[in-house]
């Protein structure tokens, strides 16, 4: 899942090198406005857009937000334990095929 960089950054890392970024409130939402062009800010597509946290990737995604999304999708500890058990069995079988003494390992 890719999350694009926005001028209304939750980490307050979006920076305009022209210093033209103005955050305005329209109703209940925040809107980024560019005072240099006199229009809405186009965000990461602007040539003057920077990230203070160095998290803006060339395709416009925010690496800080993608990491946060990945953390939420972590498997449970039971799933990880089952995966390790399956790996252990396959390694044990491969060592047995090589005539390796498994009693020394355990």
N, CA and C atoms as a LAMMPS dump frame, in Angstrom:
ITEM: TIMESTEP
0
ITEM: NUMBER OF ATOMS
318
ITEM: BOX BOUNDS ff ff ff
-5.0000000000000000e+02 5.0000000000000000e+02
-5.0000000000000000e+02 5.0000000000000000e+02
-5.0000000000000000e+02 5.0000000000000000e+02
ITEM: ATOMS id mol type element x y z
1 1 1 N 0.846 -1.178 0
2 1 2 C 0 0 0
3 1 3 C 0.887 1.235 0
4 2 1 N 0.7 2.092 -0.974
5 2 2 C 1.497 3.306 -1.045
6 2 3 C 0.683 4.484 -0.537
7 3 1 N 1.337 5.315 0.231
8 3 2 C 0.702 6.5 0.797
9 3 3 C 1.466 7.708 0.272
10 4 1 N 0.783 8.541 -0.485
11 4 2 C 1.423 9.711 -1.086
12 4 3 C 1.691 10.79 -0.047
13 5 1 N 2.742 11.531 -0.291
14 5 2 C 3.111 12.661 0.555
15 5 3 C 2.111 13.795 0.315
16 6 1 N 1.692 14.442 1.379
17 6 2 C 0.755 15.554 1.269
18 6 3 C 1.336 16.786 1.956
19 7 1 N 0.923 17.97 1.545
20 7 2 C 1.386 19.183 2.216
21 7 3 C 0.89 19.272 3.659
22 8 1 N -0.212 18.601 3.942
23 8 2 C -0.736 18.579 5.311
24 8 3 C -0.196 17.305 5.96
25 9 1 N 1.083 17.288 6.19
26 9 2 C 1.801 16.11 6.674
27 9 3 C 1.534 15.9 8.157
28 10 1 N 1.194 14.667 8.566
29 10 2 C 0.984 14.425 9.996
30 10 3 C 2.271 14.537 10.809
31 11 1 N 3.427 14.45 10.161
32 11 2 C 4.715 14.569 10.851
33 11 3 C 5.265 15.993 10.775
34 12 1 N 4.527 16.897 10.138
35 12 2 C 4.93 18.295 9.93
36 12 3 C 6.3 18.378 9.265
37 13 1 N 6.491 17.531 8.255
38 13 2 C 7.778 17.454 7.581
39 13 3 C 7.762 18.057 6.187
40 14 1 N 6.594 18.338 5.633
41 14 2 C 6.515 18.901 4.284
42 14 3 C 7.019 20.333 4.319
43 15 1 N 7.865 20.677 3.354
44 15 2 C 8.463 22.01 3.322
45 15 3 C 8.473 22.535 1.889
46 16 1 N 8.128 23.791 1.726
47 16 2 C 8.16 24.465 0.431
48 16 3 C 9.39 25.361 0.402
49 17 1 N 10.267 25.137 -0.574
50 17 2 C 11.49 25.941 -0.634
51 17 3 C 11.216 27.386 -1.051
52 18 1 N 10.076 27.647 -1.667
53 18 2 C 9.674 29.02 -2.002
54 18 3 C 9.03 29.721 -0.807
55 19 1 N 8.805 28.962 0.253
56 19 2 C 8.129 29.461 1.457
57 19 3 C 6.759 30.034 1.11
58 20 1 N 6.074 29.326 0.212
59 20 2 C 4.783 29.789 -0.278
60 20 3 C 3.623 28.952 0.247
61 21 1 N 3.904 27.958 1.061
62 21 2 C 2.856 27.073 1.568
63 21 3 C 2.077 27.752 2.681
64 22 1 N 0.755 27.798 2.49
65 22 2 C -0.129 28.337 3.512
66 22 3 C -1.218 27.302 3.763
67 23 1 N -1.414 26.964 5.023
68 23 2 C -2.46 26.013 5.4
69 23 3 C -3.676 26.826 5.813
70 24 1 N -4.781 26.563 5.15
71 24 2 C -6.021 27.278 5.46
72 24 3 C -7.091 26.277 5.86
73 25 1 N -8.043 26.768 6.585
74 25 2 C -9.157 25.923 7.024
75 25 3 C -10.391 26.265 6.197
76 26 1 N -10.966 25.234 5.579
77 26 2 C -12.238 25.379 4.86
78 26 3 C -13.236 24.45 5.528
79 27 1 N -14.096 25.037 6.297
80 27 2 C -15.053 24.221 7.049
81 27 3 C -14.314 23.426 8.111
82 28 1 N -14.409 22.098 8.036
83 28 2 C -13.745 21.236 9.017
84 28 3 C -12.439 20.644 8.503
85 29 1 N -12.035 20.973 7.295
86 29 2 C -10.829 20.362 6.741
87 29 3 C -9.756 21.405 6.484
88 30 1 N -8.512 20.941 6.484
89 30 2 C -7.377 21.806 6.19
90 30 3 C -7.053 21.71 4.709
91 31 1 N -6.713 22.843 4.113
92 31 2 C -6.392 22.898 2.689
93 31 3 C -5.042 23.59 2.541
94 32 1 N -4.171 22.985 1.722
95 32 2 C -2.865 23.589 1.45
96 32 3 C -2.996 24.525 0.257
97 33 1 N -2.52 25.737 0.429
98 33 2 C -2.629 26.762 -0.598
99 33 3 C -1.236 27.294 -0.914
100 34 1 N -0.952 27.474 -2.194
101 34 2 C 0.334 28.005 -2.632
102 34 3 C 0.167 29.492 -2.938
103 35 1 N 0.836 30.341 -2.176
104 35 2 C 0.714 31.782 -2.396
105 35 3 C 1.536 32.232 -3.605
106 36 1 N 2.477 31.425 -4.046
107 36 2 C 3.306 31.777 -5.195
108 36 3 C 2.528 31.636 -6.501
109 37 1 N 1.722 30.541 -6.619
110 37 2 C 0.924 30.342 -7.827
111 37 3 C -0.493 30.875 -7.664
112 38 1 N -0.919 31.07 -6.438
113 38 2 C -2.275 31.551 -6.187
114 38 3 C -3.324 30.467 -6.357
115 39 1 N -2.935 29.215 -6.177
116 39 2 C -3.835 28.086 -6.366
117 39 3 C -3.58 27.064 -5.261
118 40 1 N -4.301 25.957 -5.317
119 40 2 C -4.072 24.888 -4.356
120 40 3 C -2.686 24.284 -4.559
121 41 1 N -2.069 23.851 -3.479
122 41 2 C -0.753 23.229 -3.535
123 41 3 C -0.872 21.857 -4.192
124 42 1 N 0.069 21.535 -5.081
125 42 2 C 0.027 20.237 -5.753
126 42 3 C 0.862 19.189 -5.026
127 43 1 N 1.423 19.551 -3.897
128 43 2 C 2.105 18.592 -3.027
129 43 3 C 3.432 18.106 -3.583
130 44 1 N 3.632 16.787 -3.549
131 44 2 C 4.914 16.199 -3.925
132 44 3 C 5.253 16.411 -5.406
133 45 1 N 4.273 16.753 -6.238
134 45 2 C 4.527 16.958 -7.663
135 45 3 C 5.206 18.307 -7.941
136 46 1 N 5.222 19.17 -6.965
137 46 2 C 5.84 20.489 -7.117
138 46 3 C 7.362 20.354 -7.074
139 47 1 N 8.041 21.154 -7.909
140 47 2 C 9.507 21.085 -7.941
141 47 3 C 10.143 21.703 -6.694
142 48 1 N 9.387 22.431 -5.909
143 48 2 C 9.913 23.077 -4.709
144 48 3 C 9.559 22.321 -3.426
145 49 1 N 9.005 21.127 -3.551
146 49 2 C 8.592 20.339 -2.385
147 49 3 C 9.778 19.584 -1.806
148 50 1 N 9.907 19.628 -0.501
149 50 2 C 10.943 18.896 0.229
150 50 3 C 10.325 18.247 1.46
151 51 1 N 11.056 17.302 2.015
152 51 2 C 10.648 16.673 3.266
153 51 3 C 11.757 16.892 4.286
154 52 1 N 11.417 17.454 5.426
155 52 2 C 12.418 17.702 6.471
156 52 3 C 12.967 16.411 7.061
157 53 1 N 12.191 15.344 7.007
158 53 2 C 12.605 14.056 7.567
159 53 3 C 13.291 13.177 6.524
160 54 1 N 13.486 13.68 5.323
161 54 2 C 14.09 12.941 4.206
162 54 3 C 13.331 11.652 3.923
163 55 1 N 12.011 11.731 3.956
164 55 2 C 11.172 10.556 3.755
165 55 3 C 10.407 10.589 2.44
166 56 1 N 10.585 11.628 1.655
167 56 2 C 9.88 11.737 0.381
168 56 3 C 10.634 10.927 -0.667
169 57 1 N 10.007 9.875 -1.16
170 57 2 C 10.619 9.018 -2.168
171 57 3 C 10.371 9.605 -3.56
172 58 1 N 11.151 9.213 -4.561
173 58 2 C 11.001 9.799 -5.903
174 58 3 C 9.621 9.608 -6.531
175 59 1 N 8.908 8.552 -6.156
176 59 2 C 7.58 8.339 -6.737
177 59 3 C 6.489 9.071 -5.973
178 60 1 N 6.837 9.84 -4.957
179 60 2 C 5.871 10.653 -4.223
180 60 3 C 5.316 9.999 -2.982
181 61 1 N 5.764 8.808 -2.648
182 61 2 C 5.27 8.15 -1.444
183 61 3 C 6.091 8.592 -0.242
184 62 1 N 5.459 8.512 0.895
185 62 2 C 6.106 8.887 2.153
186 62 3 C 6.579 7.617 2.84
187 63 1 N 7.871 7.502 3.06
188 63 2 C 8.382 6.276 3.684
189 63 3 C 8.005 6.197 5.161
190 64 1 N 7.751 7.331 5.81
191 64 2 C 7.33 7.293 7.213
192 64 3 C 5.927 6.699 7.339
193 65 1 N 5.029 7.098 6.444
194 65 2 C 3.663 6.583 6.494
195 65 3 C 3.597 5.122 6.064
196 66 1 N 4.407 4.718 5.082
197 66 2 C 4.375 3.317 4.652
198 66 3 C 4.912 2.414 5.745
199 67 1 N 5.907 2.888 6.504
200 67 2 C 6.398 2.103 7.648
201 67 3 C 5.329 1.966 8.715
202 68 1 N 4.587 3.043 8.961
203 68 2 C 3.523 2.988 9.969
204 68 3 C 2.428 2.021 9.545
205 69 1 N 2.107 1.984 8.263
206 69 2 C 1.089 1.056 7.772
207 69 3 C 1.582 -0.376 7.898
208 70 1 N 2.874 -0.605 7.574
209 70 2 C 3.429 -1.959 7.671
210 70 3 C 3.448 -2.451 9.109
211 71 1 N 3.702 -1.57 10.067
212 71 2 C 3.73 -1.979 11.473
213 71 3 C 2.369 -2.488 11.925
214 72 1 N 1.318 -1.869 11.412
215 72 2 C -0.027 -2.282 11.798
216 72 3 C -0.376 -3.647 11.227
217 73 1 N 0.261 -4.036 10.121
218 73 2 C -0.06 -5.292 9.455
219 73 3 C 0.83 -6.451 9.908
220 74 1 N 1.505 -6.333 11.012
221 74 2 C 2.374 -7.403 11.487
222 74 3 C 1.563 -8.635 11.873
223 75 1 N 2.117 -9.816 11.602
224 75 2 C 1.411 -11.04 11.992
225 75 3 C 1.461 -11.235 13.51
226 76 1 N 0.547 -12.023 14.008
227 76 2 C 0.519 -12.271 15.441
228 76 3 C 1.674 -13.184 15.835
229 77 1 N 1.922 -13.278 17.12
230 77 2 C 3.037 -14.088 17.614
231 77 3 C 2.799 -15.575 17.359
232 78 1 N 1.529 -15.988 17.362
233 78 2 C 1.219 -17.388 17.079
234 78 3 C 1.542 -17.735 15.63
235 79 1 N 1.222 -16.815 14.709
236 79 2 C 1.538 -17.049 13.302
237 79 3 C 3.048 -17.116 13.082
238 80 1 N 3.792 -16.237 13.748
239 80 2 C 5.243 -16.259 13.623
240 80 3 C 5.824 -17.553 14.19
241 81 1 N 5.284 -18.022 15.31
242 81 2 C 5.77 -19.262 15.91
243 81 3 C 5.486 -20.458 14.993
244 82 1 N 4.322 -20.491 14.375
245 82 2 C 3.991 -21.578 13.45
246 82 3 C 4.917 -21.551 12.241
247 83 1 N 5.236 -20.378 11.747
248 83 2 C 6.144 -20.255 10.606
249 83 3 C 7.541 -20.758 10.97
250 84 1 N 8.032 -20.369 12.147
251 84 2 C 9.346 -20.834 12.586
252 84 3 C 9.37 -22.348 12.781
253 85 1 N 8.29 -22.902 13.276
254 85 2 C 8.207 -24.352 13.457
255 85 3 C 8.286 -25.07 12.113
256 86 1 N 7.581 -24.557 11.11
257 86 2 C 7.645 -25.155 9.767
258 86 3 C 9.052 -25.065 9.191
259 87 1 N 9.717 -23.942 9.381
260 87 2 C 11.089 -23.783 8.896
261 87 3 C 12.03 -24.747 9.608
262 88 1 N 11.835 -24.923 10.9
263 88 2 C 12.665 -25.821 11.675
264 88 3 C 12.522 -27.255 11.167
265 89 1 N 11.302 -27.664 10.845
266 89 2 C 11.07 -29.023 10.352
267 89 3 C 11.745 -29.225 8.995
268 90 1 N 11.659 -28.235 8.116
269 90 2 C 12.292 -28.383 6.802
270 90 3 C 13.809 -28.429 6.91
271 91 1 N 14.38 -27.621 7.776
272 91 2 C 15.835 -27.647 7.968
273 91 3 C 16.269 -28.981 8.571
274 92 1 N 15.499 -29.47 9.502
275 92 2 C 15.805 -30.752 10.133
276 92 3 C 15.783 -31.879 9.098
277 93 1 N 14.792 -31.862 8.198
278 93 2 C 14.709 -32.878 7.151
279 93 3 C 15.89 -32.781 6.195
280 94 1 N 16.301 -31.583 5.842
281 94 2 C 17.441 -31.415 4.941
282 94 3 C 18.727 -31.914 5.58
283 95 1 N 18.91 -31.639 6.869
284 95 2 C 20.096 -32.124 7.56
285 95 3 C 20.085 -33.646 7.677
286 96 1 N 18.917 -34.215 7.877
287 96 2 C 18.796 -35.662 7.963
288 96 3 C 19.176 -36.307 6.623
289 97 1 N 18.8 -35.686 5.515
290 97 2 C 19.161 -36.201 4.19
291 97 3 C 20.66 -36.141 3.954
292 98 1 N 21.349 -35.216 4.581
293 98 2 C 22.799 -35.095 4.438
294 98 3 C 23.555 -35.992 5.426
295 99 1 N 22.846 -36.825 6.158
296 99 2 C 23.414 -37.718 7.174
297 99 3 C 24.162 -36.952 8.254
298 100 1 N 23.594 -35.847 8.651
299 100 2 C 24.172 -35.052 9.722
300 100 3 C 23.593 -35.548 11.039
301 101 1 N 24.418 -35.634 12.071
302 101 2 C 23.975 -36.134 13.364
303 101 3 C 23.166 -35.046 14.083
304 102 1 N 21.854 -35.221 14.138
305 102 2 C 20.98 -34.22 14.749
306 102 3 C 21.006 -34.273 16.265
307 103 1 N 21.444 -35.384 16.829
308 103 2 C 21.492 -35.508 18.297
309 103 3 C 22.497 -34.542 18.91
310 104 1 N 23.532 -34.206 18.172
311 104 2 C 24.527 -33.269 18.691
312 104 3 C 23.981 -31.843 18.766
313 105 1 N 23.051 -31.541 17.862
314 105 2 C 22.496 -30.198 17.84
315 105 3 C 21.467 -29.973 18.952
316 106 1 N 20.722 -30.991 19.27
317 106 2 C 19.633 -30.825 20.242
318 106 3 C 20.089 -31.06 21.622
